[in-house]
Amino acid sequence: MATTRIATRIRNRRQELGWLQQELADRVGVDRVTVANWETGKQKPERYIGKLEQVLGVSLEDDTEEDDLDELEQEFHLWLARRRRLREGRKESPNASIDRPPSRKAV
């Protein structure tokens, strides 16, 4: 899984502060594996955003919106590829709609 902006920001700020993952985990109230998962992008720290911002002294909320936009962009590219295949003559269910891109999620 690709590292997200929020994951990079958490890791970089922790390193700037000279903390080990365990030290950040103790301050936030989670285990070290959870911090490692946040920093590699395997998990999003949704429940802990406020606590992380307080402990790290940085804003993380803005990056969450950018990650949502990245997901929307990925969905759009998948839709385009599917549409191209269908236009090249590959058959799909008659109920499949290729003329509408995926609906935009509220960001």
Backbone as CSV, one residue per row, in Angstrom:
resi,resn,N_x,N_y,N_z,CA_x,CA_y,CA_z,C_x,C_y,C_z
1,MET,0.850,-1.174,0.000,0.000,0.000,0.000,0.897,1.240,0.000
2,ALA,0.508,2.193,-0.802,1.296,3.413,-0.898,1.198,4.223,0.393
3,THR,2.294,4.857,0.709,2.307,5.710,1.894,1.527,6.979,1.592
4,THR,0.641,7.346,2.495,-0.167,8.547,2.308,0.557,9.764,2.862
5,ARG,0.054,10.938,2.525,0.641,12.175,3.035,0.575,12.216,4.561
6,ILE,-0.536,11.762,5.103,-0.688,11.801,6.565,0.314,10.849,7.225
7,ALA,0.553,9.692,6.603,1.528,8.735,7.141,2.922,9.341,7.145
8,THR,3.272,9.991,6.051,4.583,10.635,5.939,4.733,11.748,6.966
9,ARG,3.673,12.521,7.139,3.740,13.620,8.098,3.925,13.099,9.528
10,ILE,3.211,12.024,9.881,3.354,11.442,11.232,4.792,10.975,11.444
11,ARG,5.311,10.200,10.488,6.679,9.666,10.613,7.714,10.791,10.692
12,ASN,7.604,11.764,9.776,8.584,12.853,9.758,8.558,13.664,11.052
13,ARG,7.375,13.961,11.546,7.280,14.763,12.773,7.810,13.988,13.973
14,ARG,7.494,12.692,14.040,8.006,11.859,15.138,9.532,11.867,15.115
15,GLN,10.110,11.734,13.931,11.560,11.724,13.807,12.156,13.089,14.155
16,GLU,11.486,14.173,13.750,11.953,15.518,14.112,12.021,15.684,15.627
17,LEU,11.044,15.085,16.313,11.006,15.178,17.769,11.989,14.218,18.442
18,GLY,12.584,13.325,17.647,13.556,12.372,18.177,12.916,11.233,18.966
19,TRP,11.668,10.922,18.658,10.957,9.863,19.374,10.996,8.556,18.612
20,LEU,11.020,7.464,19.356,10.816,6.134,18.786,9.315,5.939,18.574
21,GLN,8.954,4.960,17.763,7.536,4.658,17.573,6.869,4.345,18.905
22,GLN,7.572,3.650,19.789,7.003,3.296,21.096,6.706,4.540,21.925
23,GLU,7.569,5.548,21.831,7.331,6.780,22.585,6.074,7.500,22.099
24,LEU,5.892,7.562,20.787,4.679,8.176,20.254,3.459,7.347,20.648
25,ALA,3.588,6.039,20.567,2.478,5.144,20.936,2.060,5.384,22.384
26,ASP,3.024,5.482,23.285,2.721,5.711,24.700,2.003,7.041,24.908
27,ARG,2.427,8.072,24.186,1.834,9.396,24.351,0.402,9.457,23.800
28,VAL,0.136,8.666,22.763,-1.195,8.675,22.146,-2.127,7.660,22.808
29,GLY,-1.543,6.612,23.399,-2.353,5.596,24.056,-2.686,4.410,23.168
30,VAL,-1.747,4.062,22.279,-1.909,2.896,21.401,-0.641,2.060,21.504
31,ASP,-0.612,0.921,20.786,0.622,0.130,20.810,1.532,0.532,19.649
32,ARG,2.775,0.083,19.708,3.777,0.460,18.716,3.403,-0.007,17.311
33,VAL,2.776,-1.165,17.199,2.389,-1.697,15.890,1.378,-0.767,15.210
34,THR,0.486,-0.188,15.995,-0.485,0.756,15.435,0.229,1.962,14.843
35,VAL,1.205,2.500,15.546,1.973,3.639,15.023,2.699,3.228,13.737
36,ALA,3.291,2.045,13.734,3.977,1.551,12.530,3.002,1.457,11.358
37,ASN,1.787,0.978,11.622,0.776,0.873,10.564,0.348,2.244,10.051
38,TRP,0.257,3.231,10.937,-0.059,4.587,10.501,1.048,5.121,9.599
39,GLU,2.292,4.891,10.006,3.431,5.449,9.278,3.671,4.775,7.928
40,THR,3.182,3.567,7.752,3.332,2.886,6.470,2.085,3.001,5.612
41,GLY,1.050,3.622,6.148,-0.181,3.791,5.395,-1.099,2.586,5.417
42,LYS,-0.792,1.587,6.245,-1.651,0.402,6.336,-2.950,0.691,7.062
43,GLN,-2.932,1.679,7.938,-4.112,2.109,8.673,-4.139,3.629,8.693
44,LYS,-5.354,4.192,8.720,-5.495,5.629,8.922,-5.839,5.862,10.390
45,PRO,-5.250,6.859,10.992,-5.475,7.106,12.424,-6.739,7.922,12.697
46,GLU,-7.834,7.590,12.034,-9.045,8.409,12.094,-9.503,8.720,13.513
47,ARG,-9.533,7.727,14.396,-9.995,7.940,15.777,-9.016,8.763,16.599
48,TYR,-7.774,8.847,16.141,-6.716,9.469,16.935,-6.172,10.761,16.336
49,ILE,-6.836,11.282,15.311,-6.337,12.499,14.646,-6.120,13.633,15.653
50,GLY,-7.124,13.908,16.461,-7.022,15.009,17.429,-5.889,14.815,18.410
51,LYS,-5.767,13.612,18.949,-4.702,13.318,19.912,-3.332,13.424,19.241
52,LEU,-3.210,12.903,18.022,-1.938,12.990,17.293,-1.550,14.443,17.029
53,GLU,-2.517,15.250,16.611,-2.219,16.660,16.358,-1.739,17.342,17.632
54,GLN,-2.373,17.021,18.752,-1.982,17.614,20.037,-0.578,17.168,20.438
55,VAL,-0.314,15.882,20.348,0.977,15.330,20.774,2.108,15.765,19.841
56,LEU,1.849,15.735,18.525,2.893,16.075,17.552,3.015,17.575,17.301
57,GLY,1.968,18.326,17.624,2.002,19.768,17.413,1.904,20.175,15.958
58,VAL,1.231,19.359,15.140,1.027,19.675,13.721,-0.421,19.385,13.347
59,SER,-0.868,19.968,12.246,-2.205,19.702,11.726,-2.145,18.510,10.781
60,LEU,-3.042,17.558,10.984,-3.115,16.390,10.110,-4.414,16.360,9.317
61,GLU,-5.408,17.086,9.745,-6.755,17.023,9.162,-6.782,17.356,7.681
62,ASP,-6.026,18.349,7.234,-6.028,18.746,5.832,-5.601,17.606,4.925
63,ASP,-4.656,16.801,5.362,-4.167,15.690,4.552,-5.231,14.625,4.346
64,THR,-6.151,14.467,5.291,-7.203,13.476,5.147,-8.053,13.794,3.925
65,GLU,-8.367,15.081,3.713,-9.144,15.472,2.541,-8.383,15.171,1.257
66,GLU,-7.082,15.397,1.232,-6.283,15.101,0.046,-6.282,13.607,-0.235
67,ASP,-6.223,12.778,0.797,-6.270,11.333,0.604,-7.602,10.916,-0.001
68,ASP,-8.703,11.542,0.441,-10.008,11.246,-0.134,-10.035,11.603,-1.615
69,LEU,-9.405,12.719,-1.984,-9.338,13.106,-3.388,-8.501,12.111,-4.185
70,ASP,-7.417,11.598,-3.608,-6.604,10.592,-4.278,-7.427,9.337,-4.566
71,GLU,-8.244,8.913,-3.601,-9.098,7.740,-3.798,-10.099,7.990,-4.913
72,LEU,-10.683,9.172,-4.961,-11.634,9.525,-6.008,-10.953,9.498,-7.380
73,GLU,-9.727,10.009,-7.437,-8.988,9.999,-8.700,-8.721,8.563,-9.159
74,GLN,-8.368,7.684,-8.236,-8.146,6.278,-8.587,-9.422,5.641,-9.132
75,GLU,-10.561,5.908,-8.486,-11.838,5.375,-8.964,-12.130,5.883,-10.367
76,PHE,-11.858,7.143,-10.628,-12.112,7.725,-11.938,-11.255,7.046,-13.009
77,HIS,-9.982,6.780,-12.704,-9.106,6.125,-13.679,-9.554,4.689,-13.947
78,LEU,-10.043,4.005,-12.922,-10.591,2.661,-13.135,-11.822,2.727,-14.041
79,TRP,-12.674,3.718,-13.816,-13.859,3.903,-14.649,-13.455,4.167,-16.103
80,LEU,-12.440,5.025,-16.320,-11.987,5.318,-17.684,-11.471,4.061,-18.384
81,ALA,-10.702,3.254,-17.661,-10.166,2.019,-18.254,-11.301,1.066,-18.629
82,ARG,-12.288,0.972,-17.763,-13.439,0.105,-18.028,-14.198,0.607,-19.253
83,ARG,-14.385,1.889,-19.343,-15.098,2.478,-20.476,-14.350,2.214,-21.786
84,ARG,-13.008,2.364,-21.740,-12.199,2.098,-22.939,-12.370,0.659,-23.408
85,ARG,-12.313,-0.281,-22.449,-12.475,-1.703,-22.809,-13.833,-1.937,-23.457
86,LEU,-14.870,-1.352,-22.899,-16.213,-1.541,-23.448,-16.345,-0.923,-24.828
87,ARG,-15.727,0.197,-25.032,-15.797,0.847,-26.350,-14.999,0.070,-27.399
88,GLU,-14.021,-0.708,-26.959,-13.245,-1.530,-27.887,-14.003,-2.787,-28.292
89,GLY,-15.208,-2.951,-27.770,-16.036,-4.067,-28.209,-16.188,-5.195,-27.220
90,ARG,-15.569,-5.107,-26.089,-15.749,-6.158,-25.091,-17.124,-6.013,-24.473
91,LYS,-17.829,-7.113,-24.382,-19.196,-7.086,-23.882,-19.240,-7.104,-22.364
92,GLU,-20.265,-6.482,-21.832,-20.503,-6.462,-20.399,-22.007,-6.483,-20.201
93,SER,-22.422,-6.647,-18.997,-23.838,-6.687,-18.658,-24.576,-5.506,-19.284
94,PRO,-25.787,-5.726,-19.833,-26.535,-4.608,-20.420,-26.913,-3.543,-19.391
95,ASN,-26.853,-3.892,-18.106,-27.165,-2.921,-17.057,-25.973,-2.045,-16.693
96,ALA,-24.811,-2.359,-17.216,-23.608,-1.594,-16.864,-23.675,-0.214,-17.507
97,SER,-23.428,0.787,-16.714,-23.446,2.153,-17.222,-22.017,2.617,-17.458
98,ILE,-21.698,2.890,-18.728,-20.345,3.356,-19.029,-20.326,4.848,-19.328
99,ASP,-21.484,5.444,-19.377,-21.541,6.850,-19.744,-21.494,7.800,-18.566
100,ARG,-21.503,7.265,-17.353,-21.448,8.113,-16.163,-20.208,7.768,-15.354
101,PRO,-19.408,8.776,-15.018,-18.289,8.503,-14.117,-18.833,8.222,-12.711
102,PRO,-18.014,7.648,-11.837,-18.473,7.396,-10.464,-18.888,8.700,-9.800
103,SER,-19.913,8.624,-8.966,-20.388,9.835,-8.314,-19.336,10.327,-7.320
104,ARG,-19.248,11.626,-7.200,-18.262,12.244,-6.295,-18.735,12.114,-4.869
105,LYS,-17.833,11.620,-4.012,-18.115,11.530,-2.583,-17.988,12.911,-1.966
106,ALA,-18.722,13.137,-0.900,-18.556,14.395,-0.174,-17.197,14.389,0.488
107,VAL,-16.433,15.434,0.286,-15.083,15.518,0.848,-15.081,16.463,2.015
